[in-house]
Amino acid sequence: MNLSDYNRVLIRSSIYDVLIEAYGSHYMSKINKLMKLQHYDNALESIGDELKALEKKLSKNERLEAVQKQLAEISEEQASHIKKMQAVEIKTTEMGDRIKKEEAQLYDGTITNAKDLENLQNEIKRHKNLYSSFEDEELELLSVLEELDATILTISTEEEKERSEWERISQELKSTITSLENNSTLIKLAKETDSDTLDNETVKDYEELRARKDGVAVTHIQGNTCVSCYLSIPDALKRRITTAENTNYCPNCKRIIAPQLQCTHKGCTEIGALQINQTTAEFRCTQHAI
């Protein structure tokens, strides 16, 4: 037997001893064991739903994703403007070089024809206008890029803040999930312990009834009302329910009706609810909470 199996046996033994000490012969009745199984299954279903919700929440952070999407879009826009800026800078440089060559040609004496000189002067003038427009375009793009840089800085700061907050939340979610998984393990172990004290046919009937009744095979009454179907039950049946050895069924919803479970604290006769600590699952009242 390895250490894990040994601890499992110790926990199961502890659960069983606690319940025997608290309930005595009342705990040993089949009807009370079935009620306990129902409480375990209710808790497992609730934990399962909570785990699904937490895992879904952990898998996606819509706010962080929205900020990251915005940052990606702005960065893409910035890259597009940088590309435009580089293209304009090349055109500006090329036009500047062309103007220099033309001006040099204008004064180097190689052109003597007056008409040709006039045409060259007009060409230089046109090219200088283009050069000026390229510079204006550069300035406009530069202004846009400066605005984009500022926007990216703001969004990046927000993204970092959201990421840091998400890391904190994620750790809390993971811690809660671990705690719930531990509780689930303890409840399953407690259910297994109680199931082992029942005959296989009884456990099979319970599981089949639970499957047919939307997960609730065993219920109880409040006053004269079944808490599962909310319909009244006969007084005679209510009196029979107090005898824990009997298996009684609600005449309306056909579920097993059992007495509510008592607190497992020694000597306490209050109604107990399933509570879990790090090592065991017990039924305790508010006064004797674990």
N, C-alpha and C positions, 0 to 999 in steps of 0.2 A: 504493500500500500504506500503510495507516494504521499508527500506532504499535503497536496491539494485534496486528495481523497480523505486523508486523516482529518483535515479541518472541516470538510464537508460532513463527515460522520459526527464530529463534535458539535457542529452547529445544529444538525438535525436532532441530536440527542438533547441539546439544550432547549430547543423549541418544544420538544415533546415533554420534557420534565416540567417546564414552566406551565404548560397547558394542563398537564395531569394534576399538578399541585393546585392550580387555580380552580379548575372545574370539577375535579374528582370524577365521580360516576356520571355527572351531568355532561361533562365534556366527552365522555366515552360513548354517548348515545349517537347512533347513526345520523339522526336528523340534524344534530348540532354540527357534526362533521360535514354534512352536506351544505349547511349554511356557511360554514367556514370556507369550503371550496368556492362557493358563490362569491363571497367577499374577495377571495384571492383573485378570481377571474375578473371581477369588476375592476379591481385595482390594476391588474395586468393590462386590461383593455384601455383604461385611462392613461396608464404610463405609455402604452404603445401609441396612442393618439398624440400625447404630448411630445414623445420622441420624434414622431413624424413631423410635427409642427416645428420643432426646434431644428431638426436636420434640414428642413426646407428653408428656414430662416438663415441657417448657417451657410447654405449653398449659394445664396445670392444676396448681394447688397445693392439694391436698386439706386440708392442715393449716390454711392461711390461709383457705380457703373455710369450714372448720368454725368457725373463730374468728369470721369475719364473719357467718356464719349465727346463731351464738350471740348476737353483739352485736345483730343485727337483731331477734331474738326478744325479748331483754331490753328493747331500745328500744321495741318495740311494746307490751310489757307496761307500761313506764313511761308511754307515751302514754295507754294505757287508764286507768291510775290517775290521771293528771293530769286527764283528762276527768271521772272520777268526783269528784275533789277539787273541780273547778270547779263541778260540779253541786251538791255538798254545801254549798259556800261560798255559792252563790246561795240555797239553801233556808235556811241559817243566817241570812243577812242578811235575807231576807224574813220569817222567823219573828221575828227580833229587832225589826224595824220594826213587825210586827203586835202584838207584846207591848207596845211603847211606846205605841201608839195605844190599846190596850185599857186599859192602866194610866192613861193620861190620861183616858180616858172614865170610869174607875172613880172618879176624884177630881174631875172637873170639875162635878159636880152635875147633870149632864143625866139621870142615872138615879136615880130616887127610890124606885122600888119595891124593897122588900127582896128579893123573890124574884128579880127581875132582877139585882140586885147580887150575890146569891149565885151565880147562874148565870154571871155575868161573872167572878167570882173563880175559880170552878171551871175556866172556859175558860182563864183566864190561867195557872192552875196546870198545866193539861194542855199548854198551849203552851210553858211553861217547861221541862217534862219533855222535850218534843220538841226544844226548842232545845239542851238539855243532851246529848241523844242525838246530835244533829247535830254538836255540838262533839267528842264522843267519837269519832264516825266520822271527823271531820277529823284528830284526833290519830292515829288508827290509820292512816289513809291517809298522813299525813305521815311516820310511822315507816316504812311500807313504801317510800315514795318515797326516803327517806334511804338505805335498804338498797339499793334499785335504783340510786341514784346511785353508791354505793360500788362495786357490782358492775360497772356500766357503765365506771367509771373503770379498774377492774382489767382488764376485758376489752379496753378501748380501748388501754391500755398494751401488753397482750399482742399485740393486732392490729397496732399500730404496729411492735412488735419483729419480728413475723412478716413484715410487709410489707417492712421494711428488709432482713431476711435473705433474703427472696425476691428482692429487687432485686439483691442481691449474687450469689445463686445464678444468677439469670437472665443476668446479665452473663457469668458463667463458662460457662454453657451456650451462650450465643450465640457466645462466643469459640471454644469447642470446635467448634461447628457450622461456623463460618467456616473453621477450620483443616481440618476434614474435607472440606468442600466444595473447598477449595484442593487438598488431596491427591487428591480425586476427579478434578479437572480435570487435574492432572499425570499421573495414571495413564491417563486417557482419551487424553491426548496421546501418551504413550509407547506405548499400544496401537495408536493410529492410525499412529504412526511405523513400528512393526514390521509392522503389517498391510499398509502400503503396499509393503513389500518382498516380500510374498507375492502369488502370483497370486490372482485373484478366486475361482476354483474351490476352491482350498485353504482360503481363509477361509470360504467358504460351507459347505464340508464340515465344517469345525471348528465353526461356529456351529450347524449342524443336529445334529451329534453331541452337542454340549453341551446342546442343548435336550432331546434324548432321554435323556440320562444325568444328569438332575438337576443340571445346571450344571457337571459335570466331564467334559470330553472327553479331557483329557490327564492322565495320572497317572505315577507312578514306582514302583519296587519298593524294598523294604527287606528285605535278605537275599534270600530266594527268594519273597517275598510281595508281591502287589499291594496297595498301601496303600488302594485304593478298595474292592475286594471282599474283601480279606483272605484270598484263596485263593492257594495256591502256583502258581508257573509253572514250566514245564520249564527245565532247565539250558541247553538249546540256545537257547531264546528269551532267556534272561538274557544269554548271550554275544553274541547278535545286537544286543541293546539298546545295547551299548557302541559300536556303529558308528552314529554320530549321523545319518548320511545316510539310514538306513533308517527306514521307518515300520512299527512293530511294534504289534500289538494284544494285549491281555490275552485269552487264550482263554476266560476265564470271563465277565468283564463287558464285553468288546468295546471297551474304551477304548484310546486310543493310549498306549503306554508309552514314555516318553522318559527320557534321562539327566537327573539333577538338574542345575540350572544352577550355574555357577561364579560366584564372587565377581568383580565387575567391576574390582576394584582391580588395577592393573597387576602382573602377575607372580604373583598369588595363584591357587592351585588349589583352595581350600577351597569347600565348598558355600555358595552365596549365597542370601539371602532378600530379598524385595522390601522396600526401605526408601525413604523419601521425605523430602526436605528441602524448603525453600521454592521451589526452582527445578527440581528434577529427581527422577526416580524411577529408582533403580538397585538392582542385586542385589549385596548385600554380605554378607560373613561377619561374625561377631561382632567379630573383631579389627579389621576395617576399616569399622566402622559409620560412617554419615554423620550 
